[in-house]
Amino acid sequence: MEQTETVTGPRLTPPHGVAPAIAALMLGTFTIGTGEFGMMGILPAFSHALGISIGQASSVISAYALGVVVGAPVMAIAGARLPRRTILLLLLALFCIGNIGTILFSSLLPIEIMRFITGLPHGAYFGIAALTGASMVERARRGRAISMVLSGIMISTVIGAPLSTFLSQYVPWEVIYGALSVLGLLCVAGVAFLIPADQPQAGLNARSELSAFRNPHVMLTLLTGAIGFGGMFAVYTFLTSALGQVTHLNHWMITLYQVIWGCGMVAGNSFGGAMIDRNLDRTTIFSLIASIIFMLAFWLFLPSSMAMLVVCFFLPAATVILSPAMQARLMDVAGDAQTLAASLNHSAFNIANALGASLGAMLVENGLGLSSVGWGGAILSASGLLIYFITLYVARRHAR
């Protein structure tokens, strides 16, 4: 039921309350997040089942990431004239089809194709789910609604991905992705029954969505995320190796520190949502400055197990605030390109993933040591901060 107008479109009233509707959207982000990160954990079992090396098997992860980058703009533009609930249902259905297809094949190439297909709805679902969540609450609670919807992917790093890794020791990898397909169908049911029906906004089409690419405020916001978030991925890519080789933790302790890392992401996402509702710009600046501090702490204190206990919580907690913050800012500046801009936010974070991992690999391979990913990540966060200051300058000049 439409009530009032919000920056993301008409205010909607869920048929069974806001909390169940937000939970349905969050279950979707959890399921998709587990599908993404779970493959990283089961890669040894997956490669063994196919009789190939881990290096060869890792191509399915790259195929998924490519699907995310390609799918975000394509899906957003293709669904420009559709109601958001309809788009969400179609995206979840495609996710289920991709996962079912993944387990039906036993050779690498068709599995790569299915992982690419599974990645296509990722960015668009996250973006449109965030828009839908924000449209069901008043503006003063927008940040908290966005962070709740996006918290599913944070929780997947604490529960979904580690559970997939554990189960891969006892059951075939196909069972895990079959279970994810069933969970995806549950997400379809949740969206169908709990998300309010809406109407496509008048005048919106592919051309209006494409206007995002001509909007400097949108592009600078996306660039902030693509650069500023890269530091966390630079550290996370080499976290296991660094904790084992420099901090000298055993396998079980490394697992514990990884869980603490995931808890930091959940806490930072929740805290960031409340901060965004108070002041979006200060929240973004705080996130990037705190990221710089804790990444430098990673570089300096990596040999200390006690210090790393703190760093492994606060580094991701500080950095992940950037995710809902950039999502909220895009809602403010995207105009008629809400869907595309929101979807591109997750393409930007996948670019950050690739950029951070590549920078970290370059530093380590050039003999600078595993701790160097800390100061390398700090450089990316500082660059993101500089870009955001430019973003604010452009916005203020435009306002004048």
Legacy VTK file of the C-alpha trace (Angstrom):
# vtk DataFile Version 3.0
C-alpha trace
ASCII
DATASET POLYDATA
POINTS 400 float
0.000 0.000 0.000
1.511 3.331 -1.011
1.523 5.940 1.726
4.108 8.651 1.304
6.957 9.409 -1.063
10.541 8.588 -0.093
13.814 9.235 -1.905
13.650 5.666 -3.244
10.017 5.871 -4.398
6.592 5.418 -2.776
6.513 4.421 0.891
5.272 0.831 1.146
3.463 -1.014 3.935
4.336 -4.743 4.205
1.280 -6.997 4.581
2.652 -8.738 7.694
4.814 -5.991 9.198
8.195 -4.423 8.510
10.279 -6.833 10.600
9.255 -10.037 8.734
9.686 -8.242 5.398
13.206 -7.096 6.313
13.975 -10.627 7.541
12.889 -12.072 4.173
15.203 -9.701 2.312
18.028 -10.446 4.776
17.574 -14.195 4.262
18.141 -13.559 0.569
21.412 -11.685 1.151
22.508 -14.439 3.563
21.774 -17.185 1.050
23.477 -15.410 -1.849
26.434 -14.477 0.368
26.840 -18.095 1.478
26.732 -19.188 -2.156
29.540 -16.755 -2.974
31.858 -17.331 0.003
30.993 -21.010 0.474
32.770 -22.027 -2.741
36.024 -20.584 -1.379
35.811 -22.848 1.667
34.872 -26.039 -0.198
37.380 -25.484 -3.019
39.662 -28.394 -1.900
36.724 -30.839 -1.860
35.394 -29.430 -5.132
38.763 -29.762 -6.918
39.250 -33.282 -5.566
35.804 -34.360 -6.781
36.530 -33.070 -10.298
40.087 -34.423 -10.301
41.697 -31.042 -10.978
44.083 -28.735 -9.112
42.873 -26.050 -6.717
44.310 -23.438 -9.090
42.160 -24.776 -11.924
39.118 -25.083 -9.674
39.445 -21.454 -8.540
38.237 -20.392 -11.987
34.667 -21.006 -10.809
35.154 -18.196 -8.254
36.366 -15.854 -10.976
33.404 -16.852 -13.157
30.998 -15.954 -10.355
32.692 -12.583 -9.761
32.490 -11.814 -13.475
28.783 -12.629 -13.353
28.321 -10.152 -10.510
30.078 -7.330 -12.371
28.224 -7.984 -15.627
24.877 -8.819 -14.078
24.436 -5.765 -11.861
23.921 -3.204 -14.662
22.320 -5.635 -17.109
19.686 -6.893 -14.653
18.947 -3.395 -13.344
18.435 -1.968 -16.827
16.424 -4.978 -18.036
14.064 -4.672 -15.060
13.710 -0.890 -15.121
9.971 -1.039 -15.908
9.122 -3.898 -13.553
7.863 -3.674 -9.945
10.696 -4.218 -7.479
9.060 -7.269 -5.887
8.803 -8.879 -9.323
12.483 -8.158 -10.017
13.482 -9.676 -6.667
11.511 -12.847 -7.402
13.073 -13.190 -10.857
16.582 -12.630 -9.467
16.113 -15.251 -6.750
14.697 -17.678 -9.294
17.799 -17.181 -11.474
19.992 -17.766 -8.418
18.224 -21.085 -7.788
18.512 -22.125 -11.442
22.240 -21.354 -11.419
22.874 -23.389 -8.270
20.804 -26.336 -9.481
22.686 -26.223 -12.784
25.999 -26.146 -10.910
25.387 -29.524 -9.261
24.058 -31.204 -12.421
27.427 -31.099 -14.198
30.648 -32.927 -13.432
33.140 -31.106 -15.694
34.708 -27.689 -15.184
33.530 -25.663 -18.196
29.758 -26.120 -17.747
30.146 -25.502 -14.009
31.987 -22.256 -14.780
29.102 -21.233 -17.022
26.561 -22.027 -14.303
28.590 -20.111 -11.700
28.623 -17.122 -14.068
24.832 -17.384 -14.374
24.492 -17.684 -10.590
26.514 -14.487 -10.155
24.316 -12.455 -12.509
21.534 -11.667 -9.962
23.942 -10.960 -7.067
24.513 -7.205 -7.394
20.999 -6.402 -8.572
19.406 -8.371 -5.714
21.498 -6.632 -3.062
20.827 -3.205 -4.531
17.083 -3.658 -5.077
16.644 -5.381 -1.706
18.294 -2.373 -0.024
15.994 0.020 -1.914
12.962 -2.048 -0.958
13.968 -2.157 2.696
14.497 1.612 2.773
11.096 2.213 1.144
9.301 0.442 4.006
10.545 2.753 6.790
10.665 6.468 7.451
13.790 8.312 6.274
15.106 8.657 9.842
15.455 4.849 9.990
16.699 4.329 6.452
20.300 3.533 7.398
19.241 0.879 9.897
16.905 -0.736 7.366
19.686 -0.888 4.753
22.177 -2.347 7.228
19.651 -4.978 8.350
19.044 -6.094 4.770
22.780 -6.207 4.001
23.632 -7.911 7.306
22.780 -11.241 5.698
26.034 -11.288 3.744
27.971 -10.385 6.906
26.293 -13.225 8.806
27.144 -15.576 5.948
30.846 -15.024 6.722
30.237 -16.095 10.350
27.820 -18.991 9.816
27.172 -19.883 6.188
30.696 -20.062 4.760
32.338 -21.791 7.791
29.464 -24.297 7.945
29.911 -25.068 4.243
33.631 -25.627 4.802
32.921 -27.957 7.752
30.267 -29.964 5.901
32.505 -30.394 2.843
34.628 -32.775 4.935
31.683 -35.134 5.385
29.295 -34.735 2.434
29.769 -34.208 -1.326
29.969 -30.581 -2.404
26.834 -31.103 -4.519
24.811 -31.652 -1.330
25.858 -28.240 -0.009
24.832 -26.393 -3.153
21.662 -28.456 -3.389
20.791 -27.228 0.115
21.514 -23.664 -1.010
19.079 -24.143 -3.886
16.380 -25.218 -1.425
17.178 -22.220 0.757
16.893 -20.043 -2.346
13.381 -21.389 -2.961
12.509 -20.484 0.630
13.729 -16.941 -0.122
11.409 -16.834 -3.144
8.471 -17.775 -0.910
9.475 -15.194 1.686
9.610 -12.357 -0.841
6.346 -13.466 -2.464
4.380 -13.474 0.813
6.091 -10.839 2.949
7.194 -8.067 0.570
4.418 -5.637 -0.402
3.277 -5.469 -3.987
4.402 -2.259 -5.666
3.934 -0.490 -8.958
6.768 0.493 -11.311
7.409 4.212 -11.060
6.028 6.211 -13.958
8.578 7.437 -16.476
11.320 5.011 -15.490
12.933 3.001 -18.265
16.320 1.807 -19.462
17.273 5.327 -20.562
16.497 6.853 -17.160
18.529 4.130 -15.448
21.469 4.704 -17.784
21.554 8.333 -16.633
23.544 7.036 -13.648
26.614 6.810 -15.870
26.341 10.524 -16.650
25.920 11.540 -13.025
29.273 12.599 -11.487
27.872 12.220 -7.954
26.987 8.575 -8.640
30.319 7.792 -10.289
32.372 9.420 -7.520
30.378 7.545 -4.876
30.981 4.249 -6.668
34.687 5.102 -7.015
34.888 5.755 -3.268
33.618 2.254 -2.583
35.692 0.573 -5.297
38.930 2.094 -3.950
38.203 2.629 -0.259
36.865 -0.881 0.355
39.783 -2.526 -1.435
42.014 -2.310 1.627
39.920 -4.782 3.593
40.120 -7.321 0.778
43.880 -6.829 0.517
44.164 -7.927 4.149
41.444 -10.604 4.098
42.890 -12.384 1.060
46.105 -13.104 2.967
44.661 -13.280 6.489
44.910 -17.064 6.860
48.499 -17.172 5.602
49.522 -14.196 7.758
48.014 -15.633 10.950
49.680 -18.979 10.319
53.131 -17.871 9.152
53.687 -14.624 11.083
51.395 -14.801 14.126
52.107 -18.570 14.362
48.551 -19.648 15.164
47.438 -23.242 14.700
44.587 -24.270 12.400
41.869 -24.081 15.042
42.986 -20.674 16.290
43.026 -19.324 12.737
39.421 -20.520 12.348
38.507 -18.708 15.556
40.108 -15.480 14.349
38.195 -15.794 11.089
34.940 -16.079 13.033
35.946 -12.989 15.025
36.544 -11.220 11.705
33.015 -12.139 10.611
31.583 -10.940 13.936
33.352 -7.624 13.375
31.641 -7.303 9.993
28.225 -7.958 11.543
28.838 -5.471 14.366
30.232 -2.775 12.061
27.324 -3.114 9.654
24.790 -2.739 12.490
26.631 0.175 14.137
27.104 1.872 10.778
23.394 1.745 10.006
22.576 3.739 13.136
25.400 6.216 12.432
24.186 6.791 8.871
20.800 7.903 10.184
22.594 10.573 12.232
25.061 11.885 9.632
25.978 10.075 6.430
29.087 12.092 5.534
30.642 11.909 8.996
29.948 8.166 9.073
31.783 7.627 5.775
34.769 9.737 6.856
34.893 7.942 10.220
34.828 4.548 8.489
37.721 5.356 6.171
39.900 6.977 8.853
39.297 4.076 11.264
40.110 1.652 8.435
43.459 3.354 7.879
44.284 3.128 11.590
43.472 -0.577 11.957
45.175 -1.555 8.712
48.348 0.113 9.933
47.819 -1.765 13.213
47.676 -5.017 11.219
51.048 -4.139 9.668
52.668 -3.205 12.991
51.203 -5.830 15.338
50.814 -8.925 13.125
53.316 -10.961 15.217
51.207 -10.437 18.384
48.323 -12.887 18.814
46.622 -10.680 21.444
46.856 -7.547 19.320
45.550 -9.420 16.279
42.534 -10.552 18.287
41.547 -6.884 18.498
42.557 -6.013 14.942
40.607 -8.944 13.455
37.434 -7.543 14.998
37.813 -3.803 14.513
39.417 -3.716 11.057
36.418 -5.292 9.274
34.001 -3.522 11.644
35.397 -0.136 10.625
35.635 -0.854 6.901
32.275 -2.567 6.374
30.439 0.592 7.483
31.283 1.865 4.010
28.868 -0.618 2.399
25.536 0.709 3.780
26.937 4.263 3.740
27.614 4.208 -0.001
24.258 2.506 -0.588
22.482 5.314 1.272
24.414 8.031 -0.555
23.537 6.524 -3.928
19.873 6.719 -2.967
20.324 10.453 -2.380
22.171 11.272 -5.602
20.929 8.744 -8.183
17.678 10.532 -9.100
15.730 8.380 -11.588
18.538 5.796 -11.767
17.920 4.313 -8.306
17.924 0.650 -9.345
21.033 0.764 -11.493
22.997 2.894 -9.025
22.120 0.619 -6.102
23.082 -2.467 -8.099
26.365 -0.945 -9.270
27.330 -0.449 -5.626
27.946 -4.186 -5.384
29.848 -4.255 -8.656
32.059 -1.564 -7.105
32.727 -3.751 -4.081
33.612 -6.693 -6.329
36.062 -4.400 -8.118
37.421 -3.531 -4.667
37.817 -7.266 -4.027
39.852 -7.750 -7.191
41.888 -4.573 -6.636
42.699 -5.363 -3.013
43.656 -8.967 -3.725
45.852 -7.924 -6.670
47.651 -5.234 -4.658
48.232 -7.651 -1.788
49.602 -10.298 -4.140
51.954 -7.778 -5.744
53.328 -6.694 -2.363
53.817 -10.239 -1.093
55.323 -11.558 -4.332
57.843 -8.699 -4.356
59.238 -9.878 -1.048
57.696 -7.215 1.210
56.193 -9.809 3.547
52.649 -10.729 4.533
52.401 -7.789 6.922
52.801 -5.394 3.981
49.176 -5.945 2.957
48.324 -3.831 6.012
50.019 -0.652 4.832
48.980 -1.454 1.252
45.371 -1.607 2.406
45.828 1.649 4.332
46.892 3.349 1.090
43.669 2.187 -0.596
41.549 3.429 2.320
43.362 6.781 2.270
42.755 7.017 -1.478
39.067 6.311 -0.900
38.984 9.056 1.721
40.542 11.523 -0.710
37.992 10.588 -3.373
35.150 11.094 -0.889
36.420 14.566 -0.006
36.382 15.320 -3.738
32.837 13.927 -3.869
31.724 16.301 -1.095
33.452 19.242 -2.789
31.702 18.520 -6.082
28.356 18.147 -4.307
28.720 21.461 -2.460
29.863 23.274 -5.574
26.880 21.850 -7.463
24.532 22.952 -4.683
25.883 26.506 -4.883
LINES 1 401
400 0 1 2 3 4 5 6 7 8 9 10 11 12 13 14 15 16 17 18 19 20 21 22 23 24 25 26 27 28 29 30 31 32 33 34 35 36 37 38 39 40 41 42 43 44 45 46 47 48 49 50 51 52 53 54 55 56 57 58 59 60 61 62 63 64 65 66 67 68 69 70 71 72 73 74 75 76 77 78 79 80 81 82 83 84 85 86 87 88 89 90 91 92 93 94 95 96 97 98 99 100 101 102 103 104 105 106 107 108 109 110 111 112 113 114 115 116 117 118 119 120 121 122 123 124 125 126 127 128 129 130 131 132 133 134 135 136 137 138 139 140 141 142 143 144 145 146 147 148 149 150 151 152 153 154 155 156 157 158 159 160 161 162 163 164 165 166 167 168 169 170 171 172 173 174 175 176 177 178 179 180 181 182 183 184 185 186 187 188 189 190 191 192 193 194 195 196 197 198 199 200 201 202 203 204 205 206 207 208 209 210 211 212 213 214 215 216 217 218 219 220 221 222 223 224 225 226 227 228 229 230 231 232 233 234 235 236 237 238 239 240 241 242 243 244 245 246 247 248 249 250 251 252 253 254 255 256 257 258 259 260 261 262 263 264 265 266 267 268 269 270 271 272 273 274 275 276 277 278 279 280 281 282 283 284 285 286 287 288 289 290 291 292 293 294 295 296 297 298 299 300 301 302 303 304 305 306 307 308 309 310 311 312 313 314 315 316 317 318 319 320 321 322 323 324 325 326 327 328 329 330 331 332 333 334 335 336 337 338 339 340 341 342 343 344 345 346 347 348 349 350 351 352 353 354 355 356 357 358 359 360 361 362 363 364 365 366 367 368 369 370 371 372 373 374 375 376 377 378 379 380 381 382 383 384 385 386 387 388 389 390 391 392 393 394 395 396 397 398 399
